[in-house]
C-alpha cells in the first residue's frame, strides 16, 4: 500500500526525499525546525543546481561527439561510393570484340593533369595490350604544356607501336599545338579538321621583372643565396647577360629536341620552310599542305574508313571523385608555391 505524500510531510519532495520540508518552512509555526534542518544540510540547493548543470553539459558534449562521428561516417561512405561509382574509367582486356581504342589528350599537358604522362601512358598500355583493339587513336585537343611530359608520351608511343605492331593515329579536334603536336608527331598519321589549330613548334620561358618599379617606389630587395646564379629567375632581381644567355641555351636545346622529334615522326612528308619551326601555328587545312598533318577527318571517319572497325572503346584514365576532391584541397593549400615553381620552367606553348 502506497502512502500519499502531502505538503509538510517529511520526505515529500519526490526528487530529493531527504531535502528539508519547504512547505513546513513556509509556515510561521515551523520556522525554528526548518532552520535547524537547513543547518544540518547547508547549501543543498546549490549542490542540486550544480549537479543539474554538469549533467546538462556532459549530455551536450556527448551529443556533439555523436554528431561529429555521424558526419565523418557519412563522409567516408560518400567517398567510398564515389570511388566505386566514378572511379577511373579504364577499359580492360575484358573487351572481347574488335574495336578502335581511343585515348584522350585534352587540356594542359602537365604533371598531375588528366593529360599527364602518368595517365596517358597507362591508358595507351591498356589499349595496346587489349587483344581486341585494332588501332589506337589519340584524340587531341590541347594547347601544349610540359616538354618533359610530352617527351615521355612520345617515346612510349614509339615503343608500344614497335612492341605490339598496331597503328597509332592522331585525331585533332580544336587545337594541337606545341607539346600536343610533339606527341602527335609520333603517330603514323595525323587527321585534322580544316579549321583546327596546328603547330607552334617552339619553346618559351616567361616571367616578369620589377626592378625598375621597386627603385621608383624606394623598395629594397633583400635576397640571400648560396651560389651567384641561384636567384637569376627572381623577378625582383636584375638579370645579367650571362644569365640570359644561359637560359636561352636551355631553350634552344629543348627546341632542337622538339624539332628532331617532329622530323623523325613526319619524315619525308614534312615540307620544311623558314617558318616551320619558328613557333607559328596554322589551320588544319594549311597543316595538311605543309605536311604537318596527313588528311582531314574526325574520330568516326578514322574508325570507319581507316581502322575499318566502327566500335570505339575509350581507354582514357580520369580522376575519380575522391581524387578530384583531394587535388582541390591540395591546390588550395599549396597552389601558390606550385604555380611559382611552374612559372620558372620551360613550356611548349
N, C-alpha and C positions, 0 to 999 in steps of 0.2 A: 504494500500500500504506500502510495506516494504522499508525502506531507507537503501541502502547498506552502509556498514562501510568500510571506506578506511583508509589507513595509514595516521596518522596525524589528523584524525577526533576525537574530544573528545568522550570518551566512546567507542573507537574502540576495546578495549580489551574485548573479549567475556566472559572471566572468571571473570574478575574484571572490570566492566564498569567504576567504579569510579577511577580506577587507573590512574596515570599520563600518559600522552601520550609519550611512549618511542620512537615512531617514530619521534615525534617533538623534543624530547631531542637529537636525533641523528643529527639533522640539526643545523648548527652553528648559523643561524639566530634566532633559537628558544631556545637558551641556557638559556637566562635570564628568560623567562616564565617558563621553565621546572624547573629551580632551585627554583623558587617561589612556584611552585606546590608541589615539593618534600618537601619543608619546611613546607607546610601545613599538610602533612601526612607522617611524618618521620617513617622509618623502616617498611613500609608496606610489602616489600618483605620478611623480616624476619618473620613477623606475618603469612603471607600466607604459608611459608615453615613449620613453627611450626604447623600450623593447619593441613597441609597435613600429617606430620609425626605422630601427635597424632591420627589422623583418621586411619592411617595405623596400628598403634599399637593396637588401640581398635578393629579393624577388625581381626587382628591376634589372639588377646586374645579370642574373641568370637568364632573364628574358632576352637581354641584348646579346648574350653569348649564343643563345639558340638561334636568334635571328641571323647573326653573322654566320654561324655554321650552316644554316639553311641556304643562305645566299651563295656561299662558297660551294656548297654541294650542287646547287643548280648550275653554277658557272662551269664546274667540272663536267657535269652531264651534257651541257650545251656544247662545250668544246669537243667532247668525245663524239657527240652526234655529228658535229660539223666535220670532224676528221673522217668519219665513216661515210657521210653523205657527199661531202665536197672535197674529198682527198685529191691528190694529184691525179689528173686524168691521163693515165698512161695505158696505151694499148699493150697487150702482151702477146706472147706466142700462141695464145689460145685461139686466135683468129685462124680459121681453117681455110677459107676460100681465097682465091686470087684477089688481090686488091692493090690500089695505089696508096702508098704510105705518104702521109703529109706531116711535116714539122714546121710549125710557125716560127718565124723570126720577126717579132714585132716590137717596136719601141726602141729605147736605148739599149745598146749592146754594152753591158757593164756587169761587173760583179754584183750579185745579189738581185739583179733584174731578171724578169722572165726570159729575156733574150741573152742570158749569161751563157758562157761556155759550159758550165755545170749542167744546166737544164737542156740546152740544145744537144750537146754531145750524148747525154743519157738517152734522149728521145731518138736520136739518129741510130744509136746502137740497137735499141729495141726494134726500130723499123727495119734495119738491115738484117737482124738476126731472125726475124719472123719469116718462116718458110713461105707464107702466103703472099708476101709483098713482092711485086714485080718491078717496082722502081720506087725511089724516094724523091719526093718533091719538097723543096724548101720554099715555103710561101712567105715572101719577104715584104715587109712594109716598115722600113727603119731609116732614120736619118744618119745612123752611124753610132760611133762610140769608141770603146777602148781598142787600140790596135793589138793589145795582148790577147784579149778575149776573141777578137776576130781571127788572129793567127792560130790560136788553139783549135777553133772550129774548122778553119781552112785545112789545117794539117790532118785533122781527124776525118774530114770528108774524103780526102785523097787516100788515106789508109783504109777506110771502110770500103771504098769503091774497089780497090785492088783485092781486098780480102774476100769480099762476097760476090764480086763480079755482077753488081747491079748498077744500073744507070742512076744518075742523080740529075735532077732538073731544078733550076731556079725559076720561080714564077713571081714576077714583081707586080705588086698592086700599085699603091700611090708612089712610094719612094724606095729607092735602093741606092743610097749614097754613102760614100766614104767607107767606113768599116763594114757596112752591109754589102757594098759592092765587092770588097775584099773577100767576103765569104762567098758571094755569088760566083766569083771568078773560078772557084774550084768545081763548079757544076759542069756537066757535059754540055748542056745547052741552057741559055737564058732566054726566057719568054717575058715580054713586057706588054703593057698597054701603050697605045700610041701617045698618050698624054702622061705616062709615068715620068718621074724624075730619076735620072740615072747618072752615075759618075761621081764627081767630086773626089778625084784621086789625089788626095793631099793630106797634110798633117798640120795641126795648129796647136799652139800653146798660148793661152790667153791669160790676162791679168790686168791689174791697174797699178799706177804709180802715183803716190800722193805727196811726194817730197816737196814740190813747189808750193802746194797748198798749205802744208804744215809750216813752211818757212813764213808764209804770209800771215798765218794765224799765231805765229810765235810758239809753236808746239815743238818740243824736243823729243826725238825718238831715242829710247834707251834700249838697245838690243845687245845682249851679250851672247857671244858664240865661241865655240872652240873649233877653229878652222876658219880661215879667212873668207872662204866662199860659202860657208854654211847658210848664211841668210840672204843669198843673192836673189831669191824669189820673194823676199819680203816686200810688200807693196809700199812700205813706209821708209824703205832704204834705197839709196841710189844704186843703179846697176852700172857696173863698169863695162867697158868694151870687151874685155876678155871674157866676162861672164856671158854677155850677149852672144859672142861667137861660140862659146861652149854649148849654149842652149840650141843655137842654130845648127851646129854639127849633129846634135842628137836628133833634131827634127829631120835633117837631111838623110840621116842613116835609116830612120824609120820609114821615110818616104821611099827610099830606094828598096826597102824590103817589100813595101806595098806594090811598087812598080814591078818588081820581079815576080811576085805572086800573080799579078794580072797577066803579064806576058806569058808565064808558064801555063796558066789556065786557059787563056784565049788563043794562044799560039798564032798561027798564020791568019786567023780570022780578024785579028786586030789591025785596023788601019791607023797607024800611028802618025800623028802630026804634032805641030808645036803646042797645041792646046790639050792634047790627050791627057797628059799627066800634070796639068797646071792647076788642078783644083776646080776647074769649071764643071758644070753639070749640064745635061741635055735632056730633051724629051725622049720618050721611048722610041719614037719614030727616028729621031736623029741617032740614037744609040745603035739601032739596027744598021743604019747606013755607015756608022763608024766602026762597026764590028765589036762594039761593047756588048751587044745583045744579038740574038740569032733571029727570033721571029716575034710577031705579035701573037699573043694568046694568053688565055687565063687558065685557072686550075682545071675547070671542066674540059676545056679543049685539050690540055695536055693528057689528062687521064683517058679521054675518049679516043683521041687521034694519035697520040704519041705512044703512051703506055699500052693503049688498047684494053684497058681494064677500067670500067667506069666507076666501080665501087671504090669509094675513098674512105680510108681509115686515118683518123687524126691521132698521132703519137705525141703531140705536144705536151710537155710537162708544165704544170702550172701550180702556183702556191695554193694550198688549201686554206680554209677559213682561219684555222688556228695559226698557221704560218703568217698569213697577212696581218692578223692582229699583233703577233709578236714583232713583225717588222715595223708596223706603225708605231708601236711602243718604243722600239729601238731607235727609230728615226726621230721620235720626239726627244729622246734622251741625248742621242749623240749625233743628230743630223748636222749640227753646225760644224763639229770637228771633221766629219766625213767630207762635207762639202768643201771645207778649206783645203783638205788634202787633195781632193779630186781636182780642184782648180789649178793645181800645180803640175798635173800630169798631162802628157800629150794625148790628144784625142784625134780620131779620124772623123771629121765632121765638116 
